[in-house]
């Protein structure tokens, strides 16, 4: 019986170790329409999101939404539920940690991508 309890405890420990919240890495950028967006750097998914109260810089210092700048890269934690729209919407963001400041190369890349997709198409 002790052997089974020990095996069950080890199994539960392994399961819990794999259940940690994995953050998304995304760049924050302002599009040509004046709105702010994020782009997931792993999937290239562009989305808007709610800015949480738990917003910190690289050193753990609390930030305000007004401190966020074009090209900043964030680790984004949340419930992983993206609403089906274009661009996507991520209302379940619970925490954001700035990882890097002002990466204009990444911001420009996604700004251009969003602009090309959102451009109106003439219908004849």
Phi and psi restraints in degrees (value plus and minus 20) as a CYANA .aco file:
   2 UNK   PHI     -79.9   -39.9
   2 UNK   PSI     -57.8   -17.8
   3 UNK   PHI     -82.3   -42.3
   3 UNK   PSI     -62.7   -22.7
   4 UNK   PHI     -86.1   -46.1
   4 UNK   PSI     -60.2   -20.2
   5 UNK   PHI     -85.1   -45.1
   5 UNK   PSI     -61.0   -21.0
   6 UNK   PHI     -84.7   -44.7
   6 UNK   PSI     -62.7   -22.7
   7 UNK   PHI     -84.3   -44.3
   7 UNK   PSI     -60.2   -20.2
   8 UNK   PHI     -85.1   -45.1
   8 UNK   PSI     -61.5   -21.5
   9 UNK   PHI     -82.7   -42.7
   9 UNK   PSI     -61.7   -21.7
  10 UNK   PHI     -85.1   -45.1
  10 UNK   PSI     -62.6   -22.6
  11 UNK   PHI     -81.9   -41.9
  11 UNK   PSI     -65.0   -25.0
  12 UNK   PHI     -82.7   -42.7
  12 UNK   PSI     -60.8   -20.8
  13 UNK   PHI     -81.4   -41.4
  13 UNK   PSI     -64.7   -24.7
  14 UNK   PHI     -83.8   -43.8
  14 UNK   PSI     -60.6   -20.6
  15 UNK   PHI     -83.9   -43.9
  15 UNK   PSI     -64.0   -24.0
  16 UNK   PHI     -88.2   -48.2
  16 UNK   PSI     -52.9   -12.9
  17 UNK   PHI     -85.0   -45.0
  17 UNK   PSI     -51.6   -11.6
  18 UNK   PHI    -104.9   -64.9
  18 UNK   PSI     -23.8    16.2
  19 UNK   PHI    -114.8   -74.8
  19 UNK   PSI      -8.5    31.5
  20 UNK   PHI     -86.2   -46.2
  20 UNK   PSI     128.5   168.5
  21 UNK   PHI     -94.5   -54.5
  21 UNK   PSI      96.0   136.0
  22 UNK   PHI    -114.1   -74.1
  22 UNK   PSI     103.7   143.7
  23 UNK   PHI     -98.2   -58.2
  23 UNK   PSI     136.3   176.3
  24 UNK   PHI    -112.1   -72.1
  24 UNK   PSI     122.4   162.4
  25 UNK   PHI    -123.4   -83.4
  25 UNK   PSI     101.8   141.8
  26 UNK   PHI    -161.3  -121.3
  26 UNK   PSI     129.9   169.9
  27 UNK   PHI    -116.5   -76.5
  27 UNK   PSI     122.2   162.2
  28 UNK   PHI    -122.1   -82.1
  28 UNK   PSI     107.5   147.5
  29 UNK   PHI    -168.2  -128.2
  29 UNK   PSI     134.9   174.9
  30 UNK   PHI    -119.1   -79.1
  30 UNK   PSI     108.2   148.2
  31 UNK   PHI    -105.4   -65.4
  31 UNK   PSI     152.1   192.1
  32 UNK   PHI     -81.8   -41.8
  32 UNK   PSI     -44.0    -4.0
  33 UNK   PHI    -101.3   -61.3
  33 UNK   PSI     -18.4    21.6
  34 UNK   PHI      67.7   107.7
  34 UNK   PSI     -25.6    14.4
  35 UNK   PHI    -108.4   -68.4
  35 UNK   PSI     136.3   176.3
  36 UNK   PHI    -120.3   -80.3
  36 UNK   PSI     119.8   159.8
  37 UNK   PHI    -157.4  -117.4
  37 UNK   PSI     149.2   189.2
  38 UNK   PHI    -139.4   -99.4
  38 UNK   PSI     137.5   177.5
  39 UNK   PHI    -155.1  -115.1
  39 UNK   PSI     101.1   141.1
  40 UNK   PHI     -86.4   -46.4
  40 UNK   PSI     100.7   140.7
  41 UNK   PHI     -93.9   -53.9
  41 UNK   PSI     -36.0     4.0
  42 UNK   PHI    -108.4   -68.4
  42 UNK   PSI     -56.4   -16.4
  43 UNK   PHI    -131.5   -91.5
  43 UNK   PSI     -26.2    13.8
  44 UNK   PHI      42.5    82.5
  44 UNK   PSI       4.4    44.4
  45 UNK   PHI    -104.2   -64.2
  45 UNK   PSI     106.8   146.8
  46 UNK   PHI    -116.5   -76.5
  46 UNK   PSI     115.2   155.2
  47 UNK   PHI    -175.2  -135.2
  47 UNK   PSI     143.5   183.5
  48 UNK   PHI    -125.4   -85.4
  48 UNK   PSI     140.7   180.7
  49 UNK   PHI    -177.2  -137.2
  49 UNK   PSI     139.5   179.5
  50 UNK   PHI    -100.1   -60.1
  50 UNK   PSI     117.3   157.3
  51 UNK   PHI    -107.6   -67.6
  51 UNK   PSI     101.3   141.3
  52 UNK   PHI     -99.7   -59.7
  52 UNK   PSI     146.0   186.0
  53 UNK   PHI     -86.7   -46.7
  53 UNK   PSI     -51.4   -11.4
  54 UNK   PHI    -104.8   -64.8
  54 UNK   PSI      59.8    99.8
  55 UNK   PHI    -143.2  -103.2
  55 UNK   PSI      97.3   137.3
  56 UNK   PHI    -152.2  -112.2
  56 UNK   PSI     141.0   181.0
  57 UNK   PHI    -108.3   -68.3
  57 UNK   PSI    -191.8  -151.8
  58 UNK   PHI     -80.6   -40.6
  58 UNK   PSI     -46.5    -6.5
  59 UNK   PHI    -117.8   -77.8
  59 UNK   PSI     -13.6    26.4
  60 UNK   PHI      65.4   105.4
  60 UNK   PSI     -14.5    25.5
  61 UNK   PHI     -98.7   -58.7
  61 UNK   PSI     114.3   154.3
  62 UNK   PHI     -81.1   -41.1
  62 UNK   PSI     118.1   158.1
  63 UNK   PHI    -140.8  -100.8
  63 UNK   PSI     143.4   183.4
  64 UNK   PHI    -130.6   -90.6
  64 UNK   PSI     140.5   180.5
  65 UNK   PHI     -77.0   -37.0
  65 UNK   PSI     -53.5   -13.5
  66 UNK   PHI     -84.3   -44.3
  66 UNK   PSI     -39.9     0.1
  67 UNK   PHI    -101.3   -61.3
  67 UNK   PSI     -33.1     6.9
  68 UNK   PHI     -93.4   -53.4
  68 UNK   PSI     118.6   158.6
  69 UNK   PHI    -148.6  -108.6
  69 UNK   PSI     136.8   176.8
  70 UNK   PHI     -75.1   -35.1
  70 UNK   PSI     107.5   147.5
  71 UNK   PHI      72.3   112.3
  71 UNK   PSI     -26.0    14.0
  72 UNK   PHI     -85.4   -45.4
  72 UNK   PSI     121.8   161.8
  73 UNK   PHI    -130.2   -90.2
  73 UNK   PSI     112.1   152.1
  74 UNK   PHI    -143.8  -103.8
  74 UNK   PSI     129.5   169.5
  75 UNK   PHI    -110.7   -70.7
  75 UNK   PSI     101.9   141.9
  76 UNK   PHI    -133.4   -93.4
  76 UNK   PSI     103.7   143.7
  77 UNK   PHI    -128.0   -88.0
  77 UNK   PSI     125.0   165.0
  78 UNK   PHI     159.4   199.4
  78 UNK   PSI    -182.6  -142.6
  79 UNK   PHI    -107.7   -67.7
  79 UNK   PSI     -18.7    21.3
  80 UNK   PHI      43.3    83.3
  80 UNK   PSI       0.1    40.1
  81 UNK   PHI    -121.7   -81.7
  81 UNK   PSI      89.3   129.3
  82 UNK   PHI    -120.6   -80.6
  82 UNK   PSI     107.5   147.5
  83 UNK   PHI     -94.5   -54.5
  83 UNK   PSI     123.1   163.1
  84 UNK   PHI    -100.5   -60.5
  84 UNK   PSI      80.1   120.1
  85 UNK   PHI    -179.9  -139.9
  85 UNK   PSI     154.4   194.4
  86 UNK   PHI    -151.5  -111.5
  86 UNK   PSI     106.1   146.1
  87 UNK   PHI     -82.3   -42.3
  87 UNK   PSI     139.8   179.8
  88 UNK   PHI     -80.7   -40.7
  88 UNK   PSI     144.3   184.3
  89 UNK   PHI    -147.7  -107.7
  89 UNK   PSI     113.5   153.5
  90 UNK   PHI    -142.3  -102.3
  90 UNK   PSI      65.7   105.7
  91 UNK   PHI     -99.5   -59.5
  91 UNK   PSI     -30.3     9.7
  92 UNK   PHI    -115.8   -75.8
  92 UNK   PSI       4.1    44.1
  93 UNK   PHI     -90.0   -50.0
  93 UNK   PSI     107.6   147.6
  94 UNK   PHI    -127.8   -87.8
  94 UNK   PSI     -44.6    -4.6
  95 UNK   PHI    -177.5  -137.5
  95 UNK   PSI     122.5   162.5
  96 UNK   PHI    -156.8  -116.8
  96 UNK   PSI     116.8   156.8
  97 UNK   PHI    -146.2  -106.2
  97 UNK   PSI     101.4   141.4
  98 UNK   PHI     -88.4   -48.4
  98 UNK   PSI     110.7   150.7
  99 UNK   PHI    -123.6   -83.6
  99 UNK   PSI     -51.6   -11.6
 100 UNK   PHI    -174.6  -134.6
 100 UNK   PSI     127.1   167.1
 101 UNK   PHI    -122.9   -82.9
 101 UNK   PSI     120.8   160.8
 102 UNK   PHI      33.6    73.6
 102 UNK   PSI      26.1    66.1
 103 UNK   PHI    -100.7   -60.7
 103 UNK   PSI      66.1   106.1
 104 UNK   PHI     -86.2   -46.2
 104 UNK   PSI     -48.8    -8.8
 105 UNK   PHI     -80.4   -40.4
 105 UNK   PSI     -68.3   -28.3
 106 UNK   PHI     -87.5   -47.5
 106 UNK   PSI     -63.5   -23.5
 107 UNK   PHI     -80.0   -40.0
 107 UNK   PSI     -65.2   -25.2
 108 UNK   PHI     -84.2   -44.2
 108 UNK   PSI     -58.9   -18.9
 109 UNK   PHI     -79.1   -39.1
 109 UNK   PSI     -70.3   -30.3
 110 UNK   PHI     -97.1   -57.1
 110 UNK   PSI     -50.6   -10.6
 111 UNK   PHI     -81.2   -41.2
 111 UNK   PSI     -65.2   -25.2
 112 UNK   PHI     -85.9   -45.9
 112 UNK   PSI     -61.1   -21.1
 113 UNK   PHI     -82.2   -42.2
 113 UNK   PSI     -66.5   -26.5
 114 UNK   PHI     -84.9   -44.9
 114 UNK   PSI     -61.4   -21.4
 115 UNK   PHI     -81.7   -41.7
 115 UNK   PSI     -61.1   -21.1
 116 UNK   PHI     -89.5   -49.5
 116 UNK   PSI     -51.6   -11.6
 117 UNK   PHI    -100.5   -60.5
 117 UNK   PSI     -53.5   -13.5
 118 UNK   PHI    -107.3   -67.3
 118 UNK   PSI     -26.9    13.1
 119 UNK   PHI     -84.0   -44.0
 119 UNK   PSI     112.5   152.5
 120 UNK   PHI     -84.0   -44.0
 120 UNK   PSI     124.2   164.2
 121 UNK   PHI    -127.3   -87.3
 121 UNK   PSI     111.7   151.7
 122 UNK   PHI     -92.6   -52.6
 122 UNK   PSI     111.1   151.1
 123 UNK   PHI    -127.5   -87.5
 123 UNK   PSI     106.0   146.0
